[in-house]
Amino acid sequence: MDRNQTPIYTGDIAAQQIDPAQEYTADNQEINFTAEQHAIWADLFAGIHQPYLLEHLCHEYHRGLELLELDPYHIPTVAHLNGHITPRTGWRVERTVVRYTPADDWYKKFAQRIFLITDYLRTRDQMEFTPEPDMFHDIFGHLPFLTQKFYADIEDKFAPAYMKATQEEREVIKRLAWYSTEFGLIVQDNRFKVFGAGIISGRKELTRTIMEFYRLGRDNVIDYTKPIYPQLYAHFQAGKTNIHRIIDGVNALHQKGQMSSADEGWNVVLGLYKSLGIKPEGIFGGEVIIAPFDIETIARIPKTVYAFNPMLFVCESLEQMDELLDSYLKPIAMRN
């Protein structure tokens, strides 16, 4: 595909013709990046490392960012990353040439406690949004968490279950990972906080998510002077049927390639409301739907897609996330 052509993402991972000889080995993990690549990294870092954005990220991310000691102006080496991660959690980072790793390969590496980072860095025209994970997403979004045991424990849950799961169960496992570690939210200090690396590493996704936090208060959907999770749960229960209808509609649009950009992803829901006869109010009044982390609802989504998803799921705490993931993953992992 012409790199200047706008890609169409339907949710399927595009096949890549990768010469196995091009894949990185233990001996060639380091890359000499260009000055422009380092400059893009610096601008991406500065664009998100702003107080008005950082205040909405969970406490554990702030702690991890301190522990990882990223250079705001230079892409870190693999040696630097492993030097700050492996002694703390036992995980290590490896580089890959694959732009978006198929799940089977990804979980085989997870089983070895290896986290893959791509060698691809987004271009200037993708500074605020990229539909596929690049090295900034991998490093800035995920790796601060991987310096901490709680996150390593979460990541440790997925591979043992995936390896023993049926194909149908594997699709659910991919979605559970997507809507927790990639696009998850949690409640801290009675506020919604961003946990997922996909939101953290994308400035447009992050700012629009934060805007929804404020909209919920502005429109009197959530009263932030009272416990917020029970309020959200009550709204979810009342609107669950419509949420499922919207999920089905979004999936149909994904298959037609109509969720290929940030703007289309955020705004296409409004068109669905009209066609489905859903009033754009309450939890449906914004550009993204925030709902409790409900395995039944998440499992309804036919596949994990790497274009934008206009729905985010929130756990009442990291402890609740741990329990919910265990409820699905542990019985599968314990099979003979």
Short mmCIF file of the C-alpha atoms (twelve columns), coordinates in Angstrom:
data_MODEL
# 
_entry.id   MODEL 
# 
loop_
_atom_site.group_PDB 
_atom_site.id 
_atom_site.type_symbol 
_atom_site.label_atom_id 
_atom_site.label_alt_id 
_atom_site.label_comp_id 
_atom_site.label_asym_id 
_atom_site.label_seq_id 
_atom_site.Cartn_x 
_atom_site.Cartn_y 
_atom_site.Cartn_z 
_atom_site.pdbx_PDB_model_num 
ATOM 1   C CA . MET A 1   0.000   0.000   0.000  1 
ATOM 2   C CA . ASP A 2   1.172   3.512   -0.770 1 
ATOM 3   C CA . ARG A 3   2.269   5.021   2.562  1 
ATOM 4   C CA . ASN A 4   0.530   8.256   1.590  1 
ATOM 5   C CA . GLN A 5   -2.779  6.459   1.081  1 
ATOM 6   C CA . THR A 6   -5.218  6.470   3.995  1 
ATOM 7   C CA . PRO A 7   -5.499  2.870   5.223  1 
ATOM 8   C CA . ILE A 8   -8.859  1.231   5.764  1 
ATOM 9   C CA . TYR A 9   -9.050  -0.782  8.963  1 
ATOM 10  C CA . THR A 10  -11.805 -3.362  9.229  1 
ATOM 11  C CA . GLY A 11  -10.648 -4.993  12.439 1 
ATOM 12  C CA . ASP A 12  -8.647  -7.694  10.696 1 
ATOM 13  C CA . ILE A 13  -4.889  -7.703  11.100 1 
ATOM 14  C CA . ALA A 14  -3.393  -7.128  7.679  1 
ATOM 15  C CA . ALA A 15  -1.035  -9.842  6.541  1 
ATOM 16  C CA . GLN A 16  2.615   -8.824  6.567  1 
ATOM 17  C CA . GLN A 17  5.237   -10.293 4.310  1 
ATOM 18  C CA . ILE A 18  8.114   -10.437 6.764  1 
ATOM 19  C CA . ASP A 19  11.341  -12.149 5.891  1 
ATOM 20  C CA . PRO A 20  12.232  -14.136 9.040  1 
ATOM 21  C CA . ALA A 21  15.836  -13.117 8.496  1 
ATOM 22  C CA . GLN A 22  14.808  -9.501  9.132  1 
ATOM 23  C CA . GLU A 23  13.512  -10.204 12.635 1 
ATOM 24  C CA . TYR A 24  15.593  -8.970  15.508 1 
ATOM 25  C CA . THR A 25  17.791  -11.328 17.468 1 
ATOM 26  C CA . ALA A 26  19.368  -11.012 20.895 1 
ATOM 27  C CA . ASP A 27  22.412  -9.480  19.222 1 
ATOM 28  C CA . ASN A 28  20.785  -6.665  17.234 1 
ATOM 29  C CA . GLN A 29  18.108  -5.227  19.530 1 
ATOM 30  C CA . GLU A 30  19.457  -1.683  19.429 1 
ATOM 31  C CA . ILE A 31  18.636  0.791   16.650 1 
ATOM 32  C CA . ASN A 32  20.372  3.983   15.617 1 
ATOM 33  C CA . PHE A 33  17.442  6.365   15.314 1 
ATOM 34  C CA . THR A 34  17.540  9.485   13.174 1 
ATOM 35  C CA . ALA A 35  17.443  12.996  14.592 1 
ATOM 36  C CA . GLU A 36  13.914  13.379  13.206 1 
ATOM 37  C CA . GLN A 37  12.743  10.219  14.963 1 
ATOM 38  C CA . HIS A 38  14.114  11.487  18.244 1 
ATOM 39  C CA . ALA A 39  12.400  14.827  17.561 1 
ATOM 40  C CA . ILE A 40  9.061   13.064  16.960 1 
ATOM 41  C CA . TRP A 41  9.529   11.164  20.224 1 
ATOM 42  C CA . ALA A 42  10.233  14.441  22.048 1 
ATOM 43  C CA . ASP A 43  7.138   16.104  20.625 1 
ATOM 44  C CA . LEU A 44  4.942   13.096  21.438 1 
ATOM 45  C CA . PHE A 45  6.310   13.001  24.972 1 
ATOM 46  C CA . ALA A 46  5.809   16.734  25.510 1 
ATOM 47  C CA . GLY A 47  2.305   16.635  24.017 1 
ATOM 48  C CA . ILE A 48  1.065   14.216  26.679 1 
ATOM 49  C CA . HIS A 49  3.391   15.141  29.557 1 
ATOM 50  C CA . GLN A 50  1.209   18.104  30.498 1 
ATOM 51  C CA . PRO A 51  -0.253  18.671  33.988 1 
ATOM 52  C CA . TYR A 52  -3.817  19.073  32.695 1 
ATOM 53  C CA . LEU A 53  -3.575  15.630  31.071 1 
ATOM 54  C CA . LEU A 54  -1.380  13.815  33.593 1 
ATOM 55  C CA . GLU A 55  -3.770  14.530  36.455 1 
ATOM 56  C CA . HIS A 56  -6.256  12.150  34.837 1 
ATOM 57  C CA . LEU A 57  -3.839  9.198   34.702 1 
ATOM 58  C CA . CYS A 58  -3.897  6.614   37.471 1 
ATOM 59  C CA . HIS A 59  -1.433  6.764   40.350 1 
ATOM 60  C CA . GLU A 60  0.399   3.629   39.211 1 
ATOM 61  C CA . TYR A 61  1.272   5.201   35.886 1 
ATOM 62  C CA . HIS A 62  2.904   8.179   37.581 1 
ATOM 63  C CA . ARG A 63  4.926   5.840   39.795 1 
ATOM 64  C CA . GLY A 64  5.993   3.741   36.820 1 
ATOM 65  C CA . LEU A 65  7.047   6.761   34.791 1 
ATOM 66  C CA . GLU A 66  9.356   7.759   37.619 1 
ATOM 67  C CA . LEU A 67  10.794  4.245   37.849 1 
ATOM 68  C CA . LEU A 68  11.336  3.875   34.092 1 
ATOM 69  C CA . GLU A 69  13.270  7.170   33.854 1 
ATOM 70  C CA . LEU A 70  12.476  7.847   30.212 1 
ATOM 71  C CA . ASP A 71  14.432  10.567  28.435 1 
ATOM 72  C CA . PRO A 72  11.893  13.127  27.172 1 
ATOM 73  C CA . TYR A 73  14.110  13.923  24.192 1 
ATOM 74  C CA . HIS A 74  15.489  10.559  23.053 1 
ATOM 75  C CA . ILE A 75  14.024  7.141   22.270 1 
ATOM 76  C CA . PRO A 76  15.333  4.768   24.953 1 
ATOM 77  C CA . THR A 77  17.508  1.775   24.216 1 
ATOM 78  C CA . VAL A 78  16.292  -1.735  24.905 1 
ATOM 79  C CA . ALA A 79  19.132  -2.043  27.402 1 
ATOM 80  C CA . HIS A 80  17.823  0.965   29.322 1 
ATOM 81  C CA . LEU A 81  14.287  -0.434  29.380 1 
ATOM 82  C CA . ASN A 82  15.332  -3.885  30.538 1 
ATOM 83  C CA . GLY A 83  17.666  -2.397  33.102 1 
ATOM 84  C CA . HIS A 84  14.688  -0.676  34.730 1 
ATOM 85  C CA . ILE A 85  12.089  -3.445  34.235 1 
ATOM 86  C CA . THR A 86  13.697  -6.884  34.591 1 
ATOM 87  C CA . PRO A 87  15.171  -6.457  38.088 1 
ATOM 88  C CA . ARG A 88  11.782  -5.286  39.368 1 
ATOM 89  C CA . THR A 89  9.311   -7.687  37.748 1 
ATOM 90  C CA . GLY A 90  11.252  -10.356 35.850 1 
ATOM 91  C CA . TRP A 91  9.812   -9.257  32.504 1 
ATOM 92  C CA . ARG A 92  11.988  -8.144  29.626 1 
ATOM 93  C CA . VAL A 93  11.528  -6.255  26.387 1 
ATOM 94  C CA . GLU A 94  12.349  -7.498  22.884 1 
ATOM 95  C CA . ARG A 95  12.105  -5.619  19.610 1 
ATOM 96  C CA . THR A 96  10.143  -6.912  16.615 1 
ATOM 97  C CA . VAL A 97  9.802   -5.858  12.974 1 
ATOM 98  C CA . VAL A 98  6.133   -6.856  12.977 1 
ATOM 99  C CA . ARG A 99  3.904   -3.773  12.942 1 
ATOM 100 C CA . TYR A 100 1.024   -5.472  14.734 1 
ATOM 101 C CA . THR A 101 1.807   -8.864  16.205 1 
ATOM 102 C CA . PRO A 102 -0.780  -11.636 15.700 1 
ATOM 103 C CA . ALA A 103 -2.159  -12.768 19.042 1 
ATOM 104 C CA . ASP A 104 -0.783  -16.314 18.908 1 
ATOM 105 C CA . ASP A 105 2.778   -15.038 18.541 1 
ATOM 106 C CA . TRP A 106 2.185   -12.325 21.144 1 
ATOM 107 C CA . TYR A 107 0.982   -14.776 23.809 1 
ATOM 108 C CA . LYS A 108 3.824   -17.199 23.143 1 
ATOM 109 C CA . LYS A 109 6.166   -14.345 24.046 1 
ATOM 110 C CA . PHE A 110 3.986   -13.408 27.038 1 
ATOM 111 C CA . ALA A 111 4.362   -16.962 28.313 1 
ATOM 112 C CA . GLN A 112 8.111   -16.295 28.408 1 
ATOM 113 C CA . ARG A 113 7.515   -12.958 30.182 1 
ATOM 114 C CA . ILE A 114 8.669   -11.077 27.083 1 
ATOM 115 C CA . PHE A 115 6.955   -7.849  26.048 1 
ATOM 116 C CA . LEU A 116 7.352   -7.035  22.351 1 
ATOM 117 C CA . ILE A 117 7.953   -3.482  21.149 1 
ATOM 118 C CA . THR A 118 7.825   -2.573  17.489 1 
ATOM 119 C CA . ASP A 119 10.567  -0.765  15.587 1 
ATOM 120 C CA . TYR A 120 7.930   1.451   13.960 1 
ATOM 121 C CA . LEU A 121 7.472   5.086   15.047 1 
ATOM 122 C CA . ARG A 122 4.469   7.069   13.856 1 
ATOM 123 C CA . THR A 123 5.009   9.905   11.381 1 
ATOM 124 C CA . ARG A 124 4.332   13.628  11.794 1 
ATOM 125 C CA . ASP A 125 0.836   13.303  10.336 1 
ATOM 126 C CA . GLN A 126 -0.088  10.768  13.048 1 
ATOM 127 C CA . MET A 127 1.094   12.720  16.076 1 
ATOM 128 C CA . GLU A 128 -2.289  12.840  17.822 1 
ATOM 129 C CA . PHE A 129 -3.686  9.503   16.699 1 
ATOM 130 C CA . THR A 130 -2.315  6.325   15.186 1 
ATOM 131 C CA . PRO A 131 -4.608  3.364   14.467 1 
ATOM 132 C CA . GLU A 132 -1.865  0.817   15.112 1 
ATOM 133 C CA . PRO A 133 0.556   0.627   18.049 1 
ATOM 134 C CA . ASP A 134 3.994   2.110   17.461 1 
ATOM 135 C CA . MET A 135 7.037   2.155   19.708 1 
ATOM 136 C CA . PHE A 136 5.834   5.298   21.504 1 
ATOM 137 C CA . HIS A 137 2.641   3.469   22.439 1 
ATOM 138 C CA . ASP A 138 4.560   0.379   23.507 1 
ATOM 139 C CA . ILE A 139 7.156   2.251   25.565 1 
ATOM 140 C CA . PHE A 140 5.362   5.339   26.902 1 
ATOM 141 C CA . GLY A 141 1.982   3.634   27.328 1 
ATOM 142 C CA . HIS A 142 2.791   0.160   28.662 1 
ATOM 143 C CA . LEU A 143 6.284   0.018   30.056 1 
ATOM 144 C CA . PRO A 144 5.924   2.415   33.015 1 
ATOM 145 C CA . PHE A 145 3.403   -0.095  34.357 1 
ATOM 146 C CA . LEU A 146 5.673   -3.067  33.681 1 
ATOM 147 C CA . THR A 147 8.131   -1.779  36.295 1 
ATOM 148 C CA . GLN A 148 5.548   -2.759  38.931 1 
ATOM 149 C CA . LYS A 149 4.553   -6.165  40.261 1 
ATOM 150 C CA . PHE A 150 0.782   -5.615  40.104 1 
ATOM 151 C CA . TYR A 151 0.957   -5.053  36.333 1 
ATOM 152 C CA . ALA A 152 3.289   -7.969  35.754 1 
ATOM 153 C CA . ASP A 153 0.798   -10.113 37.671 1 
ATOM 154 C CA . ILE A 154 -2.033  -8.910  35.409 1 
ATOM 155 C CA . GLU A 155 -0.031  -9.632  32.264 1 
ATOM 156 C CA . ASP A 156 0.926   -13.040 33.676 1 
ATOM 157 C CA . LYS A 157 -2.745  -14.050 33.660 1 
ATOM 158 C CA . PHE A 158 -3.326  -13.932 29.932 1 
ATOM 159 C CA . ALA A 159 -0.874  -16.369 28.321 1 
ATOM 160 C CA . PRO A 160 -1.629  -19.449 30.493 1 
ATOM 161 C CA . ALA A 161 -5.331  -19.097 29.716 1 
ATOM 162 C CA . TYR A 162 -4.823  -18.267 26.043 1 
ATOM 163 C CA . MET A 163 -2.679  -21.362 25.470 1 
ATOM 164 C CA . LYS A 164 -5.441  -23.662 26.777 1 
ATOM 165 C CA . ALA A 165 -8.449  -21.771 25.429 1 
ATOM 166 C CA . THR A 166 -10.732 -22.718 22.572 1 
ATOM 167 C CA . GLN A 167 -10.722 -20.410 19.557 1 
ATOM 168 C CA . GLU A 168 -13.929 -18.767 20.760 1 
ATOM 169 C CA . GLU A 169 -12.447 -18.237 24.225 1 
ATOM 170 C CA . ARG A 170 -9.289  -16.801 22.698 1 
ATOM 171 C CA . GLU A 171 -11.338 -14.076 21.055 1 
ATOM 172 C CA . VAL A 172 -12.805 -13.164 24.447 1 
ATOM 173 C CA . ILE A 173 -9.346  -13.187 26.061 1 
ATOM 174 C CA . LYS A 174 -8.048  -10.764 23.422 1 
ATOM 175 C CA . ARG A 175 -10.957 -8.450  24.122 1 
ATOM 176 C CA . LEU A 176 -10.452 -8.618  27.888 1 
ATOM 177 C CA . ALA A 177 -6.819  -7.603  27.399 1 
ATOM 178 C CA . TRP A 178 -7.842  -4.843  24.995 1 
ATOM 179 C CA . TYR A 179 -10.398 -3.279  27.318 1 
ATOM 180 C CA . SER A 180 -8.200  -3.518  30.418 1 
ATOM 181 C CA . THR A 181 -4.526  -2.941  29.672 1 
ATOM 182 C CA . GLU A 182 -5.076  -1.133  26.360 1 
ATOM 183 C CA . PHE A 183 -8.252  0.927   26.838 1 
ATOM 184 C CA . GLY A 184 -9.198  0.442   30.480 1 
ATOM 185 C CA . LEU A 185 -10.296 2.989   33.073 1 
ATOM 186 C CA . ILE A 186 -10.379 2.698   36.850 1 
ATOM 187 C CA . VAL A 187 -11.786 4.720   39.736 1 
ATOM 188 C CA . GLN A 188 -9.339  6.395   42.120 1 
ATOM 189 C CA . ASP A 189 -10.111 9.165   44.606 1 
ATOM 190 C CA . ASN A 190 -13.733 8.965   43.398 1 
ATOM 191 C CA . ARG A 191 -12.697 10.083  39.918 1 
ATOM 192 C CA . PHE A 192 -12.350 8.225   36.641 1 
ATOM 193 C CA . LYS A 193 -8.672  7.671   35.881 1 
ATOM 194 C CA . VAL A 194 -7.010  6.415   32.717 1 
ATOM 195 C CA . PHE A 195 -5.272  3.044   32.965 1 
ATOM 196 C CA . GLY A 196 -5.080  1.758   29.379 1 
ATOM 197 C CA . ALA A 197 -1.885  2.308   27.409 1 
ATOM 198 C CA . GLY A 198 -3.811  2.943   24.193 1 
ATOM 199 C CA . ILE A 199 -5.488  5.982   25.716 1 
ATOM 200 C CA . ILE A 200 -2.363  7.233   27.491 1 
ATOM 201 C CA . SER A 201 -0.197  7.167   24.372 1 
ATOM 202 C CA . GLY A 202 -2.679  8.836   22.017 1 
ATOM 203 C CA . ARG A 203 -3.220  12.533  22.665 1 
ATOM 204 C CA . LYS A 204 -6.521  12.707  20.806 1 
ATOM 205 C CA . GLU A 205 -7.873  9.617   22.543 1 
ATOM 206 C CA . LEU A 206 -6.691  10.892  25.909 1 
ATOM 207 C CA . THR A 207 -8.134  14.384  25.562 1 
ATOM 208 C CA . ARG A 208 -11.487 13.163  24.275 1 
ATOM 209 C CA . THR A 209 -11.722 10.630  27.096 1 
ATOM 210 C CA . ILE A 210 -11.039 13.375  29.637 1 
ATOM 211 C CA . MET A 211 -13.671 15.549  27.973 1 
ATOM 212 C CA . GLU A 212 -16.185 12.770  28.589 1 
ATOM 213 C CA . PHE A 213 -15.287 12.705  32.285 1 
ATOM 214 C CA . TYR A 214 -16.211 16.393  32.464 1 
ATOM 215 C CA . ARG A 215 -19.307 15.998  30.294 1 
ATOM 216 C CA . LEU A 216 -20.735 13.390  32.634 1 
ATOM 217 C CA . GLY A 217 -20.563 15.956  35.412 1 
ATOM 218 C CA . ARG A 218 -21.710 18.883  33.297 1 
ATOM 219 C CA . ASP A 219 -24.820 17.046  32.118 1 
ATOM 220 C CA . ASN A 220 -25.639 15.789  35.634 1 
ATOM 221 C CA . VAL A 221 -25.162 12.167  34.608 1 
ATOM 222 C CA . ILE A 222 -22.607 11.619  37.369 1 
ATOM 223 C CA . ASP A 223 -22.580 13.554  40.651 1 
ATOM 224 C CA . TYR A 224 -18.904 13.671  41.606 1 
ATOM 225 C CA . THR A 225 -19.784 14.616  45.197 1 
ATOM 226 C CA . LYS A 226 -21.149 11.076  45.653 1 
ATOM 227 C CA . PRO A 227 -19.625 7.642   44.919 1 
ATOM 228 C CA . ILE A 228 -19.347 7.552   41.126 1 
ATOM 229 C CA . TYR A 229 -19.093 3.839   40.337 1 
ATOM 230 C CA . PRO A 230 -22.573 2.895   41.655 1 
ATOM 231 C CA . GLN A 231 -24.029 5.748   39.598 1 
ATOM 232 C CA . LEU A 232 -22.294 4.549   36.446 1 
ATOM 233 C CA . TYR A 233 -23.392 0.986   37.110 1 
ATOM 234 C CA . ALA A 234 -27.016 2.062   37.508 1 
ATOM 235 C CA . HIS A 235 -26.914 3.962   34.197 1 
ATOM 236 C CA . PHE A 236 -25.324 0.925   32.546 1 
ATOM 237 C CA . GLN A 237 -28.013 -1.442  33.791 1 
ATOM 238 C CA . ALA A 238 -30.737 0.903   32.553 1 
ATOM 239 C CA . GLY A 239 -29.108 1.282   29.129 1 
ATOM 240 C CA . LYS A 240 -27.605 -2.177  28.651 1 
ATOM 241 C CA . THR A 241 -29.906 -3.168  25.802 1 
ATOM 242 C CA . ASN A 242 -29.018 -0.047  23.841 1 
ATOM 243 C CA . ILE A 243 -25.313 -0.512  24.580 1 
ATOM 244 C CA . HIS A 244 -25.501 -3.958  23.031 1 
ATOM 245 C CA . ARG A 245 -27.340 -2.554  20.011 1 
ATOM 246 C CA . ILE A 246 -24.620 0.071   19.597 1 
ATOM 247 C CA . ILE A 247 -21.886 -2.584  19.859 1 
ATOM 248 C CA . ASP A 248 -23.543 -4.562  17.070 1 
ATOM 249 C CA . GLY A 249 -23.781 -1.413  14.950 1 
ATOM 250 C CA . VAL A 250 -20.159 -0.425  15.540 1 
ATOM 251 C CA . ASN A 251 -18.996 -3.891  14.549 1 
ATOM 252 C CA . ALA A 252 -20.914 -3.685  11.280 1 
ATOM 253 C CA . LEU A 253 -19.238 -0.357  10.535 1 
ATOM 254 C CA . HIS A 254 -15.809 -1.766  11.356 1 
ATOM 255 C CA . GLN A 255 -16.301 -4.503  8.807  1 
ATOM 256 C CA . LYS A 256 -17.043 -1.861  6.169  1 
ATOM 257 C CA . GLY A 257 -13.862 0.047   7.074  1 
ATOM 258 C CA . GLN A 258 -15.846 3.013   8.393  1 
ATOM 259 C CA . MET A 259 -13.956 3.342   11.697 1 
ATOM 260 C CA . SER A 260 -10.570 4.035   10.142 1 
ATOM 261 C CA . SER A 261 -9.689  7.402   11.642 1 
ATOM 262 C CA . ALA A 262 -9.954  9.094   15.003 1 
ATOM 263 C CA . ASP A 263 -12.696 11.445  13.828 1 
ATOM 264 C CA . GLU A 264 -14.730 8.678   12.255 1 
ATOM 265 C CA . GLY A 265 -14.279 6.516   15.333 1 
ATOM 266 C CA . TRP A 266 -15.426 9.191   17.754 1 
ATOM 267 C CA . ASN A 267 -18.253 10.626  15.678 1 
ATOM 268 C CA . VAL A 268 -19.765 7.614   13.956 1 
ATOM 269 C CA . VAL A 269 -21.635 6.699   17.131 1 
ATOM 270 C CA . LEU A 270 -23.799 9.781   16.715 1 
ATOM 271 C CA . GLY A 271 -25.010 8.450   13.384 1 
ATOM 272 C CA . LEU A 272 -25.783 5.108   14.990 1 
ATOM 273 C CA . TYR A 273 -27.923 6.766   17.628 1 
ATOM 274 C CA . LYS A 274 -30.088 8.278   14.916 1 
ATOM 275 C CA . SER A 275 -30.470 5.068   12.952 1 
ATOM 276 C CA . LEU A 276 -31.177 3.057   16.106 1 
ATOM 277 C CA . GLY A 277 -33.537 5.620   17.619 1 
ATOM 278 C CA . ILE A 278 -31.378 6.183   20.728 1 
ATOM 279 C CA . LYS A 279 -31.546 9.613   22.321 1 
ATOM 280 C CA . PRO A 280 -28.077 11.213  22.686 1 
ATOM 281 C CA . GLU A 281 -28.405 11.841  26.407 1 
ATOM 282 C CA . GLY A 282 -27.175 10.416  29.696 1 
ATOM 283 C CA . ILE A 283 -24.307 7.985   29.164 1 
ATOM 284 C CA . PHE A 284 -25.103 8.222   25.441 1 
ATOM 285 C CA . GLY A 285 -24.664 11.991  25.343 1 
ATOM 286 C CA . GLY A 286 -20.960 12.164  24.524 1 
ATOM 287 C CA . GLU A 287 -18.549 11.049  21.847 1 
ATOM 288 C CA . VAL A 288 -17.522 7.953   23.798 1 
ATOM 289 C CA . ILE A 289 -19.535 5.603   25.997 1 
ATOM 290 C CA . ILE A 290 -18.096 4.793   29.409 1 
ATOM 291 C CA . ALA A 291 -19.482 1.602   30.956 1 
ATOM 292 C CA . PRO A 292 -18.554 -0.709  33.847 1 
ATOM 293 C CA . PHE A 293 -16.154 -3.540  32.997 1 
ATOM 294 C CA . ASP A 294 -18.737 -6.198  32.195 1 
ATOM 295 C CA . ILE A 295 -17.424 -9.451  30.760 1 
ATOM 296 C CA . GLU A 296 -20.731 -10.345 29.098 1 
ATOM 297 C CA . THR A 297 -20.779 -7.026  27.254 1 
ATOM 298 C CA . ILE A 298 -17.099 -7.148  26.325 1 
ATOM 299 C CA . ALA A 299 -17.475 -10.719 25.064 1 
ATOM 300 C CA . ARG A 300 -20.263 -9.527  22.781 1 
ATOM 301 C CA . ILE A 301 -17.783 -7.498  20.744 1 
ATOM 302 C CA . PRO A 302 -16.889 -9.869  17.891 1 
ATOM 303 C CA . LYS A 303 -13.180 -9.096  17.669 1 
ATOM 304 C CA . THR A 304 -10.423 -6.942  19.011 1 
ATOM 305 C CA . VAL A 305 -9.789  -4.272  16.432 1 
ATOM 306 C CA . TYR A 306 -6.853  -1.957  16.102 1 
ATOM 307 C CA . ALA A 307 -8.795  0.988   14.784 1 
ATOM 308 C CA . PHE A 308 -10.626 3.231   17.207 1 
ATOM 309 C CA . ASN A 309 -13.270 1.823   19.544 1 
ATOM 310 C CA . PRO A 310 -15.857 4.353   20.797 1 
ATOM 311 C CA . MET A 311 -16.493 2.508   24.065 1 
ATOM 312 C CA . LEU A 312 -14.389 2.333   27.237 1 
ATOM 313 C CA . PHE A 313 -14.837 0.133   30.291 1 
ATOM 314 C CA . VAL A 314 -14.094 1.088   33.874 1 
ATOM 315 C CA . CYS A 315 -13.267 -1.000  36.944 1 
ATOM 316 C CA . GLU A 316 -14.049 0.216   40.439 1 
ATOM 317 C CA . SER A 317 -10.427 -0.535  41.397 1 
ATOM 318 C CA . LEU A 318 -7.387  -2.452  40.226 1 
ATOM 319 C CA . GLU A 319 -8.383  -5.131  42.723 1 
ATOM 320 C CA . GLN A 320 -11.755 -5.460  40.990 1 
ATOM 321 C CA . MET A 321 -10.023 -5.674  37.610 1 
ATOM 322 C CA . ASP A 322 -7.848  -8.459  38.988 1 
ATOM 323 C CA . GLU A 323 -10.881 -10.359 40.297 1 
ATOM 324 C CA . LEU A 324 -12.884 -9.965  37.092 1 
ATOM 325 C CA . LEU A 325 -10.020 -11.120 34.891 1 
ATOM 326 C CA . ASP A 326 -9.419  -14.086 37.205 1 
ATOM 327 C CA . SER A 327 -13.086 -15.062 37.016 1 
ATOM 328 C CA . TYR A 328 -12.727 -15.738 33.299 1 
ATOM 329 C CA . LEU A 329 -9.047  -16.566 32.844 1 
ATOM 330 C CA . LYS A 330 -8.185  -18.723 35.848 1 
ATOM 331 C CA . PRO A 331 -10.609 -21.616 35.189 1 
ATOM 332 C CA . ILE A 332 -9.271  -21.884 31.633 1 
ATOM 333 C CA . ALA A 333 -5.634  -21.721 32.741 1 
ATOM 334 C CA . MET A 334 -6.206  -24.497 35.314 1 
ATOM 335 C CA . ARG A 335 -7.484  -27.025 32.771 1 
ATOM 336 C CA . ASN A 336 -5.492  -30.232 32.353 1 
# 
